[in-house]
Amino acid sequence: MSYCPSVLCNQATRNGDTLNTALILAEKIDPNGVTPGVVGFLITAAVAITAIFLILDMNRRMRRLRYREEAVANVDAEVAVDTLIADVDKETGNR
């Protein structure tokens, strides 16, 4: 008799011969011969390529955000300098 865990044996006694038939069929299948095949490879490759493109897109978007923040900071600095120059000109009477 083949190996039968207690859970499977208990189910076999409740369900009749269905589980015994499944165990016999499982013993006949060669575990080294069961592979995902070409379809499994193609699906795995598609998931990997999609993940790479998503990572590249995320990096590009993060870079854009960083450049936008730097541009806003530069504009704010220019406005602050212009305001400071205008205030100094008013106080000194220049222009």
Secondary structure, DSSP 8 states (H G I E B T S, - for coil): -----HHHHHHHHHHTTHHHHHHHHHHHS-TTT---HHHHHHHHHHHHHHHHHHHHHHHHHHHHHHHHHHHHHHHHHHHHHHHHHHHHHHHHT--
